[in-house]
Amino acid sequence: MNIVLFNRDLRIFDHQPLGEAAKMGEILPLYILEPSEWEEDTHSIRHFQFVVESLEELSEQIENLGGKLFFSINKLEEVLEKLLEAYESINIFVHRNSFLLEKILEWSEHNQQRVFIYGPDFGSVTAKLFKQLFQEHVKEPLVEKPAKIYIPKETPSVLFTDIKKIKKFRVKGKRIRFGQQGGESRATETLDSFLEERFANYVGNQHKPLPSSFSSSRLSAYISWGNISVRTVFQKTTEALETCDSTEERHQLETFLSKLIARVKSSSMIPENNESVELSKIKNGWNEEWFERWLEGRTGFPIIDAAMRSLDKTGWLNFTLREMVTSFITNTLLMDGQKPGTALAQLYLDYEPALHSFYFRHISGLTAKVKIINPLRVGKQIDPEGAFIRRYISELENIPIEYIHEPWLYPGFYQLGYPTPMIDVVKANKSARQKFKSLTQETKPARKNTEGETEQLSFDL
Ligand SMILES: Cc1cc2nc3c(=O)[nH]c(=O)nc-3n(C[C@H](O)[C@H](O)[C@H](O)COP(=O)(O)OP(=O)(O)OC[C@H]3O[C@@H](n4cnc5c(N)ncnc54)[C@H](O)[C@@H]3O)c2cc1C
């Protein structure tokens, strides 16, 4: 039996494992809800909610093609065991980015069953080779959805088709109230609306908190959970590029494409094992109160607090704000990054393990020259009128504009109910800079300055 195992590829269009398996006759489209995946510290209810929405649509799409999407809530190995018992031999069709890939490979090797893995492997290739392989990959024709799906008449009792049972599964964390909803059609609509209209101010608005929430593509969650393939986004954008009226429009879409390439490149990088042995020398001890104030948006720095409160509500932040909240906790407050990194992973709806870890380490000074950001200076640049701050910090809704970034200077500050700043950020950054500098001097030859490297990846488009 040919089993198509869905995981972080919740779509039917440009889905190579599904397309290839369907050519071979009967298939069993399957989503295994493996409890250990959802018990990971980094996974939360908001991710699960997005996955459930995606599965609802996927299930409907497969039914429209004459098939059914099967589910199982069980350990992967146990489900595969039962499938093997029922069908005597199984072939597993899966995408390379499946969270369960390692377990699948281990099980199938042990049980001598075949696994067909799809999707490019860019791990440990040189920059030049990456460029070539990436271009080859995105230029391949998109895989059409199968014309018809044939499923077996008999299936083992470990499988079921009622999604209600999946919905009852409990996952930790806080539900999201204003986030994006999962599903392939929503992903397509989001891409279409970006290419039709929203891209016009992509570059100019990319750092600005509120405008970027409209004029950046907002595709990250859809790409991370596989509601749309990078190849589809790339090809549709390249088509749109050909119809651009001006160089200005071309510039917007070319910059967008370079970000997409940066995504693929940075998420395929194998992390260097340079754990924070040297960085731990300059870190402050763990301070739970500081951590909680940062996480709950009560640091007393309006731009940081607005970012954390907005992330809590929507599950999204632009790149600049992600850098800023990370830099604040790991570089300004000099706290160990492990727990903050996990907390952010739970909050980002688009959480992609490799990408998140890459940038988190990058900003914290683990893989590049450290980036220490002054939230007052950058806050004034990206949100000069304080519109973003007012939107998310009700205590500062009516404060005069001249105090929006430094409310503690406002004569009526103590009536606002907004916290005083937890530290003197200028002093803290100065001291952190000196500490990082002393480290760099100690270990100069080993550390290279790759700051901004991923942002600057450029390709001939
Ligand atoms: C600390 C940190 C953690 C991050 N964690 C994640 C994560 O878990 N998942 C995630 O999808 N993105 C992550 N990013 C990258 C980036 O911030 C988001 O992809 C982007 O904000 C998503 O918004 P968008 O889809 O509107 O992006 P757009 O600007 O419209 O970009 C289009 C797509 O390109 C990719 N992208 C955009 N900017 C970058 C970049 N600088 N580097 C690599 N890829 C990029 C994303 O897939 C995005 O969907 C992280 C960045 C930082 C600094």
The ligand as an ORCA input file, in Angstrom:
! r2SCAN-3c Opt
* xyz 0 1
  C      14.475     35.964     15.454
  C      13.726     35.664     14.179
  C      12.969     34.517     14.105
  C      12.267     34.210     12.922
  N      11.507     33.073     12.900
  C      10.805     32.772     11.798
  C       9.983     31.595     11.771
  O       9.931     30.815     12.727
  N       9.265     31.354     10.635
  C       9.302     32.195      9.562
  O       8.624     31.916      8.577
  N      10.091     33.289      9.556
  C      10.829     33.616     10.636
  N      11.615     34.744     10.637
  C      11.817     35.504      9.365
  C      10.878     36.674      9.071
  O      10.819     37.561     10.130
  C       9.464     36.229      8.713
  O       9.530     35.224      7.730
  C       8.645     37.380      8.132
  O       8.516     38.392      9.087
  C       7.286     36.844      7.738
  O       6.447     37.825      7.235
  P       5.964     37.804      5.702
  O       5.518     36.444      5.318
  O       4.984     38.891      5.516
  O       7.349     38.111      4.984
  P       7.721     38.740      3.574
  O       8.596     39.893      3.839
  O       6.537     38.954      2.747
  O       8.648     37.629      2.937
  C       8.172     36.550      2.147
  C       8.643     35.251      2.724
  O      10.050     35.213      2.718
  C      10.535     34.664      3.935
  N      11.313     35.722      4.621
  C      11.024     37.023      4.740
  N      12.036     37.682      5.313
  C      12.987     36.765      5.539
  C      14.294     36.835      6.065
  N      14.842     37.971      6.450
  N      14.999     35.681      6.151
  C      14.495     34.505      5.741
  N      13.270     34.388      5.210
  C      12.531     35.497      5.102
  C       9.335     34.194      4.700
  O       9.066     32.870      4.356
  C       8.237     35.072      4.166
  O       6.979     34.474      4.246
  C      12.343     35.075     11.804
  C      13.112     36.236     11.895
  C      13.790     36.524     13.060
  C      14.597     37.793     13.134
*
